[in-house]
Amino acid sequence: VQLQASGGGLVQAGGSLRLSCAASGSIFSINDMGWYRQAPGKQRELVATITASSSTNYADSVKDRSTISRDNAKDTVYLEMNSLKPEDTATYYCNAAVVTYRGGSSYYWGQGTLVTVSS
């Protein structure tokens, strides 16, 4: 199973971006999916998660300006962020709880996509 994240880049403060993360491989189903981020010198932190039935959860720091969504047919999770701030600068990682055809469920991580917000 592989998760491929994309959509990062350099954005001005106040701008918007949309991150995508597509899962591929021997996937039977995907339960929770999510986005995490890690800023330089800081621990990785949760940004948002979404269940298979599309219930969502957000970090307080992004709650009012972010939307997480998923396309189950494409095994893809999205994160749209608006009103970006310099403190949103981080590498963003996607995560998915995947049930494979071999059975069992494991968490997989994407490779990370860098978001830089300039002031």
Contacts in CASP RR format, 6 or more apart in sequence:
PFRMAT RR
TARGET T0000
AUTHOR 0000-0000-0000
METHOD contacts of the structure
MODEL  1
VQLQASGGGLVQAGGSLRLSCAASGSIFSINDMGWYRQAPGKQRELVATI
TASSSTNYADSVKDRSTISRDNAKDTVYLEMNSLKPEDTATYYCNAAVVT
YRGGSSYYWGQGTLVTVSS
1 23 0 8 1.000
1 24 0 8 1.000
1 25 0 8 1.000
1 26 0 8 1.000
1 27 0 8 1.000
1 98 0 8 1.000
1 100 0 8 1.000
1 106 0 8 1.000
1 108 0 8 1.000
2 23 0 8 1.000
2 24 0 8 1.000
2 25 0 8 1.000
2 108 0 8 1.000
2 110 0 8 1.000
3 21 0 8 1.000
3 22 0 8 1.000
3 23 0 8 1.000
3 24 0 8 1.000
3 94 0 8 1.000
3 95 0 8 1.000
3 96 0 8 1.000
3 108 0 8 1.000
3 109 0 8 1.000
3 110 0 8 1.000
3 111 0 8 1.000
4 21 0 8 1.000
4 22 0 8 1.000
4 24 0 8 1.000
4 110 0 8 1.000
4 111 0 8 1.000
5 19 0 8 1.000
5 20 0 8 1.000
5 21 0 8 1.000
5 92 0 8 1.000
5 93 0 8 1.000
5 94 0 8 1.000
5 110 0 8 1.000
5 111 0 8 1.000
5 112 0 8 1.000
5 113 0 8 1.000
6 19 0 8 1.000
6 20 0 8 1.000
6 21 0 8 1.000
6 113 0 8 1.000
7 17 0 8 1.000
7 18 0 8 1.000
7 19 0 8 1.000
7 20 0 8 1.000
7 113 0 8 1.000
8 17 0 8 1.000
8 19 0 8 1.000
8 92 0 8 1.000
8 113 0 8 1.000
8 114 0 8 1.000
8 115 0 8 1.000
9 17 0 8 1.000
9 113 0 8 1.000
9 114 0 8 1.000
9 115 0 8 1.000
9 116 0 8 1.000
10 116 0 8 1.000
10 118 0 8 1.000
11 17 0 8 1.000
11 84 0 8 1.000
11 115 0 8 1.000
11 116 0 8 1.000
11 117 0 8 1.000
11 118 0 8 1.000
12 84 0 8 1.000
12 117 0 8 1.000
12 118 0 8 1.000
13 84 0 8 1.000
13 85 0 8 1.000
13 86 0 8 1.000
13 117 0 8 1.000
13 118 0 8 1.000
13 119 0 8 1.000
14 82 0 8 1.000
14 83 0 8 1.000
14 84 0 8 1.000
14 85 0 8 1.000
14 117 0 8 1.000
15 82 0 8 1.000
15 83 0 8 1.000
15 84 0 8 1.000
15 117 0 8 1.000
16 80 0 8 1.000
16 81 0 8 1.000
16 82 0 8 1.000
16 83 0 8 1.000
16 84 0 8 1.000
17 80 0 8 1.000
17 81 0 8 1.000
17 84 0 8 1.000
17 115 0 8 1.000
18 78 0 8 1.000
18 79 0 8 1.000
18 80 0 8 1.000
18 81 0 8 1.000
19 35 0 8 1.000
19 78 0 8 1.000
19 79 0 8 1.000
19 80 0 8 1.000
19 81 0 8 1.000
19 92 0 8 1.000
19 94 0 8 1.000
19 113 0 8 1.000
19 115 0 8 1.000
20 76 0 8 1.000
20 77 0 8 1.000
20 78 0 8 1.000
21 33 0 8 1.000
21 35 0 8 1.000
21 76 0 8 1.000
21 77 0 8 1.000
21 78 0 8 1.000
21 94 0 8 1.000
21 96 0 8 1.000
21 110 0 8 1.000
22 74 0 8 1.000
22 75 0 8 1.000
22 76 0 8 1.000
23 30 0 8 1.000
23 75 0 8 1.000
23 76 0 8 1.000
23 96 0 8 1.000
23 98 0 8 1.000
23 108 0 8 1.000
24 75 0 8 1.000
26 100 0 8 1.000
26 101 0 8 1.000
26 102 0 8 1.000
27 75 0 8 1.000
27 98 0 8 1.000
27 99 0 8 1.000
27 100 0 8 1.000
27 101 0 8 1.000
28 98 0 8 1.000
28 99 0 8 1.000
28 100 0 8 1.000
28 101 0 8 1.000
28 103 0 8 1.000
29 52 0 8 1.000
29 98 0 8 1.000
29 99 0 8 1.000
30 52 0 8 1.000
30 72 0 8 1.000
30 75 0 8 1.000
30 96 0 8 1.000
30 97 0 8 1.000
30 98 0 8 1.000
30 99 0 8 1.000
31 51 0 8 1.000
31 52 0 8 1.000
31 96 0 8 1.000
31 97 0 8 1.000
31 98 0 8 1.000
31 99 0 8 1.000
31 105 0 8 1.000
32 49 0 8 1.000
32 50 0 8 1.000
32 51 0 8 1.000
32 52 0 8 1.000
32 95 0 8 1.000
32 96 0 8 1.000
32 97 0 8 1.000
33 49 0 8 1.000
33 50 0 8 1.000
33 70 0 8 1.000
33 77 0 8 1.000
33 94 0 8 1.000
33 95 0 8 1.000
33 96 0 8 1.000
33 97 0 8 1.000
34 46 0 8 1.000
34 47 0 8 1.000
34 48 0 8 1.000
34 49 0 8 1.000
34 50 0 8 1.000
34 68 0 8 1.000
34 77 0 8 1.000
34 79 0 8 1.000
34 94 0 8 1.000
34 95 0 8 1.000
34 96 0 8 1.000
35 46 0 8 1.000
35 47 0 8 1.000
35 48 0 8 1.000
35 49 0 8 1.000
35 68 0 8 1.000
35 77 0 8 1.000
35 79 0 8 1.000
35 92 0 8 1.000
35 93 0 8 1.000
35 94 0 8 1.000
35 95 0 8 1.000
36 44 0 8 1.000
36 45 0 8 1.000
36 46 0 8 1.000
36 47 0 8 1.000
36 92 0 8 1.000
36 93 0 8 1.000
36 94 0 8 1.000
36 95 0 8 1.000
37 44 0 8 1.000
37 45 0 8 1.000
37 47 0 8 1.000
37 88 0 8 1.000
37 90 0 8 1.000
37 91 0 8 1.000
37 92 0 8 1.000
37 93 0 8 1.000
37 115 0 8 1.000
38 44 0 8 1.000
38 45 0 8 1.000
38 90 0 8 1.000
38 91 0 8 1.000
38 93 0 8 1.000
39 87 0 8 1.000
39 89 0 8 1.000
39 90 0 8 1.000
39 91 0 8 1.000
40 90 0 8 1.000
42 90 0 8 1.000
44 93 0 8 1.000
45 59 0 8 1.000
46 57 0 8 1.000
46 59 0 8 1.000
47 58 0 8 1.000
47 59 0 8 1.000
47 62 0 8 1.000
47 66 0 8 1.000
47 68 0 8 1.000
47 79 0 8 1.000
47 92 0 8 1.000
48 56 0 8 1.000
48 57 0 8 1.000
48 58 0 8 1.000
48 59 0 8 1.000
48 62 0 8 1.000
48 66 0 8 1.000
48 68 0 8 1.000
48 79 0 8 1.000
49 56 0 8 1.000
49 57 0 8 1.000
49 68 0 8 1.000
50 56 0 8 1.000
50 57 0 8 1.000
50 68 0 8 1.000
50 69 0 8 1.000
50 70 0 8 1.000
50 77 0 8 1.000
52 72 0 8 1.000
54 69 0 8 1.000
54 70 0 8 1.000
56 68 0 8 1.000
58 66 0 8 1.000
58 68 0 8 1.000
61 87 0 8 1.000
62 81 0 8 1.000
62 88 0 8 1.000
65 81 0 8 1.000
65 82 0 8 1.000
65 83 0 8 1.000
66 79 0 8 1.000
66 80 0 8 1.000
66 81 0 8 1.000
66 82 0 8 1.000
67 78 0 8 1.000
67 79 0 8 1.000
67 80 0 8 1.000
68 77 0 8 1.000
68 78 0 8 1.000
68 79 0 8 1.000
68 80 0 8 1.000
69 77 0 8 1.000
69 78 0 8 1.000
69 80 0 8 1.000
70 76 0 8 1.000
70 77 0 8 1.000
70 78 0 8 1.000
71 78 0 8 1.000
77 94 0 8 1.000
77 96 0 8 1.000
79 92 0 8 1.000
81 88 0 8 1.000
84 115 0 8 1.000
84 117 0 8 1.000
85 117 0 8 1.000
86 117 0 8 1.000
86 118 0 8 1.000
86 119 0 8 1.000
87 117 0 8 1.000
88 115 0 8 1.000
88 117 0 8 1.000
89 115 0 8 1.000
89 116 0 8 1.000
89 117 0 8 1.000
90 114 0 8 1.000
90 115 0 8 1.000
91 112 0 8 1.000
91 113 0 8 1.000
91 114 0 8 1.000
91 115 0 8 1.000
92 112 0 8 1.000
92 113 0 8 1.000
92 114 0 8 1.000
92 115 0 8 1.000
93 109 0 8 1.000
93 110 0 8 1.000
93 111 0 8 1.000
93 112 0 8 1.000
94 109 0 8 1.000
94 110 0 8 1.000
94 112 0 8 1.000
95 107 0 8 1.000
95 108 0 8 1.000
95 109 0 8 1.000
95 110 0 8 1.000
96 107 0 8 1.000
96 108 0 8 1.000
97 105 0 8 1.000
97 106 0 8 1.000
97 107 0 8 1.000
98 105 0 8 1.000
98 106 0 8 1.000
98 107 0 8 1.000
98 108 0 8 1.000
99 105 0 8 1.000
100 106 0 8 1.000
END
